[in-house]
Amino acid sequence: MNHFIRLTLVASAAVLGTGSLMAASKNPMVGGAAMYPTKNIIENAVNSKDHTTLVAAVKAAGLVETLSGPGPFTVFAPTNAAFAKLPAGTVDNLLKPENKGTLTAVLTYHVLPGKVSAADIAAKVKASGKATYATVQGGTLTFAKGMKGYTVTDAKGGKANITIANVNQSNGVIHVIDRVLLP
Protein backbone atom coordinates (compact mmCIF):
# COMPACT_ATOMS: atom_id res chain seq x y z
CA MET A 1 0.00 0.00 0.00
CA ASN A 2 2.79 2.45 0.82
CA HIS A 3 4.32 1.82 -2.60
CA PHE A 4 0.98 2.65 -4.26
CA ILE A 5 0.63 5.89 -2.26
CA ARG A 6 4.19 6.90 -3.13
CA LEU A 7 3.57 6.28 -6.86
CA THR A 8 0.32 8.27 -6.66
CA LEU A 9 2.11 11.19 -5.00
CA VAL A 10 4.90 11.13 -7.59
CA ALA A 11 2.37 11.01 -10.43
CA SER A 12 0.36 13.86 -8.87
CA ALA A 13 3.49 15.94 -8.43
CA ALA A 14 4.43 15.36 -12.08
CA VAL A 15 1.01 16.54 -13.21
CA LEU A 16 1.19 19.61 -10.99
CA GLY A 17 4.75 20.41 -12.06
CA THR A 18 6.24 20.82 -8.60
CA GLY A 19 9.68 22.33 -8.29
CA SER A 20 11.37 19.17 -7.05
CA LEU A 21 10.53 17.26 -10.21
CA MET A 22 11.11 20.26 -12.45
CA ALA A 23 14.60 20.66 -11.00
CA ALA A 24 15.36 17.07 -11.99
CA SER A 25 14.32 17.66 -15.60
CA LYS A 26 17.18 17.46 -18.07
CA ASN A 27 15.74 20.28 -20.20
CA PRO A 28 13.72 22.53 -17.88
CA MET A 29 10.96 24.67 -19.39
CA VAL A 30 11.37 28.45 -19.11
CA GLY A 31 8.90 30.77 -20.76
CA GLY A 32 7.29 27.89 -22.60
CA ALA A 33 10.53 26.67 -24.17
CA ALA A 34 12.86 23.84 -23.29
CA MET A 35 16.27 25.04 -22.15
CA TYR A 36 19.08 22.86 -23.46
CA PRO A 37 22.37 22.48 -21.54
CA THR A 38 24.18 22.18 -24.89
CA LYS A 39 23.17 25.73 -25.89
CA ASN A 40 24.63 28.93 -24.50
CA ILE A 41 22.82 31.55 -22.43
CA ILE A 42 21.73 33.65 -25.43
CA GLU A 43 20.71 30.66 -27.59
CA ASN A 44 18.34 29.53 -24.82
CA ALA A 45 17.13 32.95 -23.62
CA VAL A 46 15.88 34.01 -27.07
CA ASN A 47 13.38 31.12 -26.97
CA SER A 48 11.78 32.08 -23.64
CA LYS A 49 8.60 34.11 -24.12
CA ASP A 50 9.04 35.30 -20.51
CA HIS A 51 12.39 36.95 -21.25
CA THR A 52 11.81 39.07 -24.37
CA THR A 53 12.49 42.31 -22.47
CA LEU A 54 15.74 40.93 -21.07
CA VAL A 55 16.85 39.76 -24.52
CA ALA A 56 16.04 43.19 -26.01
CA ALA A 57 18.04 44.85 -23.23
CA VAL A 58 21.02 42.51 -23.72
CA LYS A 59 20.98 43.35 -27.44
CA ALA A 60 20.71 47.12 -26.78
CA ALA A 61 23.64 46.93 -24.34
CA GLY A 62 25.79 45.02 -26.83
CA LEU A 63 26.20 42.04 -24.50
CA VAL A 64 25.07 39.27 -26.88
CA GLU A 65 28.61 38.30 -27.88
CA THR A 66 29.82 38.30 -24.27
CA LEU A 67 26.95 36.12 -22.99
CA SER A 68 27.39 33.80 -25.98
CA GLY A 69 31.07 33.39 -25.10
CA PRO A 70 32.71 30.62 -23.12
CA GLY A 71 32.01 32.02 -19.64
CA PRO A 72 31.16 30.48 -17.36
CA PHE A 73 28.53 32.94 -16.14
CA THR A 74 25.72 32.82 -13.62
CA VAL A 75 22.80 34.96 -14.80
CA PHE A 76 19.88 36.02 -12.61
CA ALA A 77 17.32 36.51 -15.37
CA PRO A 78 14.38 38.83 -14.61
CA THR A 79 11.15 37.97 -16.41
CA ASN A 80 9.07 40.39 -18.48
CA ALA A 81 6.76 40.69 -15.44
CA ALA A 82 9.79 41.71 -13.33
CA PHE A 83 10.64 44.50 -15.79
CA ALA A 84 6.97 45.57 -15.74
CA LYS A 85 7.28 46.21 -11.97
CA LEU A 86 9.74 49.05 -12.65
CA PRO A 87 8.32 52.59 -12.73
CA ALA A 88 6.58 53.48 -16.00
CA GLY A 89 9.01 54.46 -18.75
CA THR A 90 12.10 53.00 -17.05
CA VAL A 91 12.69 50.23 -19.57
CA ASP A 92 12.07 52.48 -22.59
CA ASN A 93 14.47 55.03 -21.12
CA LEU A 94 17.17 52.42 -20.45
CA LEU A 95 16.91 51.10 -24.02
CA LYS A 96 17.81 54.51 -25.51
CA PRO A 97 21.30 54.58 -27.07
CA GLU A 98 22.39 57.45 -24.82
CA ASN A 99 21.70 55.27 -21.74
CA LYS A 100 23.74 52.26 -22.90
CA GLY A 101 26.22 52.64 -20.01
CA THR A 102 23.48 52.61 -17.38
CA LEU A 103 21.74 49.69 -19.07
CA THR A 104 25.01 47.75 -19.21
CA ALA A 105 25.60 48.40 -15.50
CA VAL A 106 22.11 47.16 -14.60
CA LEU A 107 22.45 44.03 -16.75
CA THR A 108 25.97 43.11 -15.59
CA TYR A 109 24.74 43.52 -12.01
CA HIS A 110 22.63 40.40 -12.73
CA VAL A 111 25.71 38.36 -13.70
CA LEU A 112 28.23 36.56 -11.52
CA PRO A 113 31.55 35.34 -12.88
CA GLY A 114 31.72 31.55 -12.79
CA LYS A 115 28.99 28.98 -12.40
CA VAL A 116 27.12 29.26 -9.09
CA SER A 117 24.44 26.61 -8.56
CA ALA A 118 21.48 26.78 -6.21
CA ALA A 119 23.29 24.19 -4.07
CA ASP A 120 26.32 26.52 -3.83
CA ILE A 121 24.08 29.37 -2.68
CA ALA A 122 22.19 27.13 -0.24
CA ALA A 123 25.42 25.81 1.31
CA LYS A 124 26.75 29.33 1.88
CA VAL A 125 23.43 30.46 3.36
CA LYS A 126 23.30 27.42 5.64
CA ALA A 127 26.83 28.07 6.87
CA SER A 128 26.36 31.74 7.77
CA GLY A 129 22.70 32.69 7.39
CA LYS A 130 23.35 34.59 4.16
CA ALA A 131 25.58 34.44 1.12
CA THR A 132 27.16 37.30 -0.78
CA TYR A 133 28.60 37.24 -4.27
CA ALA A 134 30.37 39.93 -6.29
CA THR A 135 28.75 40.73 -9.64
CA VAL A 136 30.47 41.36 -12.97
CA GLN A 137 29.34 45.00 -12.59
CA GLY A 138 31.36 45.25 -9.34
CA GLY A 139 28.47 45.30 -6.88
CA THR A 140 27.31 42.68 -4.42
CA LEU A 141 24.22 40.48 -4.27
CA THR A 142 23.08 38.99 -0.96
CA PHE A 143 21.15 35.71 -0.75
CA ALA A 144 19.02 34.36 2.08
CA LYS A 145 16.45 31.65 2.70
CA GLY A 146 12.96 32.98 2.03
CA MET A 147 9.50 31.62 2.62
CA LYS A 148 9.33 29.94 -0.81
CA GLY A 149 12.98 29.27 -1.54
CA TYR A 150 15.85 31.72 -1.81
CA THR A 151 15.83 35.48 -2.17
CA VAL A 152 18.43 37.80 -3.60
CA THR A 153 18.78 41.35 -2.29
CA ASP A 154 20.33 44.13 -4.34
CA ALA A 155 22.37 47.16 -3.20
CA LYS A 156 19.21 49.27 -2.85
CA GLY A 157 17.49 46.71 -0.60
CA GLY A 158 15.19 45.37 -3.33
CA LYS A 159 14.40 41.65 -3.01
CA ALA A 160 13.80 39.14 -5.78
CA ASN A 161 12.77 35.52 -5.46
CA ILE A 162 14.54 32.81 -7.40
CA THR A 163 11.57 31.22 -9.16
CA ILE A 164 13.42 28.70 -11.36
CA ALA A 165 16.91 27.59 -10.35
CA ASN A 166 19.70 25.71 -12.08
CA VAL A 167 18.82 26.15 -15.74
CA ASN A 168 22.15 24.84 -16.97
CA GLN A 169 23.73 26.23 -20.13
CA SER A 170 26.87 25.30 -22.07
CA ASN A 171 28.52 28.46 -20.70
CA GLY A 172 27.04 28.69 -17.22
CA VAL A 173 23.70 28.67 -15.45
CA ILE A 174 20.55 30.81 -15.35
CA HIS A 175 18.38 31.38 -12.29
CA VAL A 176 15.05 33.04 -13.13
CA ILE A 177 14.01 35.87 -10.77
CA ASP A 178 10.83 37.88 -10.29
CA ARG A 179 12.30 41.39 -9.90
CA VAL A 180 14.95 43.50 -11.59
CA LEU A 181 18.02 44.00 -9.38
CA LEU A 182 19.47 47.50 -9.14
CA PRO A 183 23.08 48.41 -8.32
C-alpha positions as CSV (number, residue, x, y, z in Angstrom):
1,M,0.0,0.0,0.0
2,N,2.8,2.5,0.8
3,H,4.3,1.8,-2.6
4,F,1.0,2.7,-4.3
5,I,0.6,5.9,-2.3
6,R,4.2,6.9,-3.1
7,L,3.6,6.3,-6.9
8,T,0.3,8.3,-6.7
9,L,2.1,11.2,-5.0
10,V,4.9,11.1,-7.6
11,A,2.4,11.0,-10.4
12,S,0.4,13.9,-8.9
13,A,3.5,15.9,-8.4
14,A,4.4,15.4,-12.1
15,V,1.0,16.5,-13.2
16,L,1.2,19.6,-11.0
17,G,4.8,20.4,-12.1
18,T,6.2,20.8,-8.6
19,G,9.7,22.3,-8.3
20,S,11.4,19.2,-7.0
21,L,10.5,17.3,-10.2
22,M,11.1,20.3,-12.5
23,A,14.6,20.7,-11.0
24,A,15.4,17.1,-12.0
25,S,14.3,17.7,-15.6
26,K,17.2,17.5,-18.1
27,N,15.7,20.3,-20.2
28,P,13.7,22.5,-17.9
29,M,11.0,24.7,-19.4
30,V,11.4,28.4,-19.1
31,G,8.9,30.8,-20.8
32,G,7.3,27.9,-22.6
33,A,10.5,26.7,-24.2
34,A,12.9,23.8,-23.3
35,M,16.3,25.0,-22.2
36,Y,19.1,22.9,-23.5
37,P,22.4,22.5,-21.5
38,T,24.2,22.2,-24.9
39,K,23.2,25.7,-25.9
40,N,24.6,28.9,-24.5
41,I,22.8,31.5,-22.4
42,I,21.7,33.6,-25.4
43,E,20.7,30.7,-27.6
44,N,18.3,29.5,-24.8
45,A,17.1,32.9,-23.6
46,V,15.9,34.0,-27.1
47,N,13.4,31.1,-27.0
48,S,11.8,32.1,-23.6
49,K,8.6,34.1,-24.1
50,D,9.0,35.3,-20.5
51,H,12.4,36.9,-21.2
52,T,11.8,39.1,-24.4
53,T,12.5,42.3,-22.5
54,L,15.7,40.9,-21.1
55,V,16.8,39.8,-24.5
56,A,16.0,43.2,-26.0
57,A,18.0,44.8,-23.2
58,V,21.0,42.5,-23.7
59,K,21.0,43.3,-27.4
60,A,20.7,47.1,-26.8
61,A,23.6,46.9,-24.3
62,G,25.8,45.0,-26.8
63,L,26.2,42.0,-24.5
64,V,25.1,39.3,-26.9
65,E,28.6,38.3,-27.9
66,T,29.8,38.3,-24.3
67,L,27.0,36.1,-23.0
68,S,27.4,33.8,-26.0
69,G,31.1,33.4,-25.1
70,P,32.7,30.6,-23.1
71,G,32.0,32.0,-19.6
72,P,31.2,30.5,-17.4
73,F,28.5,32.9,-16.1
74,T,25.7,32.8,-13.6
75,V,22.8,35.0,-14.8
76,F,19.9,36.0,-12.6
77,A,17.3,36.5,-15.4
78,P,14.4,38.8,-14.6
79,T,11.1,38.0,-16.4
80,N,9.1,40.4,-18.5
81,A,6.8,40.7,-15.4
82,A,9.8,41.7,-13.3
83,F,10.6,44.5,-15.8
84,A,7.0,45.6,-15.7
85,K,7.3,46.2,-12.0
86,L,9.7,49.1,-12.6
87,P,8.3,52.6,-12.7
88,A,6.6,53.5,-16.0
89,G,9.0,54.5,-18.7
90,T,12.1,53.0,-17.0
91,V,12.7,50.2,-19.6
92,D,12.1,52.5,-22.6
93,N,14.5,55.0,-21.1
94,L,17.2,52.4,-20.4
95,L,16.9,51.1,-24.0
96,K,17.8,54.5,-25.5
97,P,21.3,54.6,-27.1
98,E,22.4,57.4,-24.8
99,N,21.7,55.3,-21.7
100,K,23.7,52.3,-22.9
101,G,26.2,52.6,-20.0
102,T,23.5,52.6,-17.4
103,L,21.7,49.7,-19.1
104,T,25.0,47.7,-19.2
105,A,25.6,48.4,-15.5
106,V,22.1,47.2,-14.6
107,L,22.5,44.0,-16.7
108,T,26.0,43.1,-15.6
109,Y,24.7,43.5,-12.0
110,H,22.6,40.4,-12.7
111,V,25.7,38.4,-13.7
112,L,28.2,36.6,-11.5
113,P,31.5,35.3,-12.9
114,G,31.7,31.6,-12.8
115,K,29.0,29.0,-12.4
116,V,27.1,29.3,-9.1
117,S,24.4,26.6,-8.6
118,A,21.5,26.8,-6.2
119,A,23.3,24.2,-4.1
120,D,26.3,26.5,-3.8
121,I,24.1,29.4,-2.7
122,A,22.2,27.1,-0.2
123,A,25.4,25.8,1.3
124,K,26.8,29.3,1.9
125,V,23.4,30.5,3.4
126,K,23.3,27.4,5.6
127,A,26.8,28.1,6.9
128,S,26.4,31.7,7.8
129,G,22.7,32.7,7.4
130,K,23.4,34.6,4.2
131,A,25.6,34.4,1.1
132,T,27.2,37.3,-0.8
133,Y,28.6,37.2,-4.3
134,A,30.4,39.9,-6.3
135,T,28.8,40.7,-9.6
136,V,30.5,41.4,-13.0
137,Q,29.3,45.0,-12.6
138,G,31.4,45.2,-9.3
139,G,28.5,45.3,-6.9
140,T,27.3,42.7,-4.4
141,L,24.2,40.5,-4.3
142,T,23.1,39.0,-1.0
143,F,21.2,35.7,-0.7
144,A,19.0,34.4,2.1
145,K,16.5,31.6,2.7
146,G,13.0,33.0,2.0
147,M,9.5,31.6,2.6
148,K,9.3,29.9,-0.8
149,G,13.0,29.3,-1.5
150,Y,15.8,31.7,-1.8
151,T,15.8,35.5,-2.2
152,V,18.4,37.8,-3.6
153,T,18.8,41.4,-2.3
154,D,20.3,44.1,-4.3
155,A,22.4,47.2,-3.2
156,K,19.2,49.3,-2.9
157,G,17.5,46.7,-0.6
158,G,15.2,45.4,-3.3
159,K,14.4,41.6,-3.0
160,A,13.8,39.1,-5.8
161,N,12.8,35.5,-5.5
162,I,14.5,32.8,-7.4
163,T,11.6,31.2,-9.2
164,I,13.4,28.7,-11.4
165,A,16.9,27.6,-10.3
166,N,19.7,25.7,-12.1
167,V,18.8,26.2,-15.7
168,N,22.2,24.8,-17.0
169,Q,23.7,26.2,-20.1
170,S,26.9,25.3,-22.1
171,N,28.5,28.5,-20.7
172,G,27.0,28.7,-17.2
173,V,23.7,28.7,-15.4
174,I,20.6,30.8,-15.4
175,H,18.4,31.4,-12.3
176,V,15.0,33.0,-13.1
177,I,14.0,35.9,-10.8
178,D,10.8,37.9,-10.3
179,R,12.3,41.4,-9.9
180,V,15.0,43.5,-11.6
181,L,18.0,44.0,-9.4
182,L,19.5,47.5,-9.1
183,P,23.1,48.4,-8.3
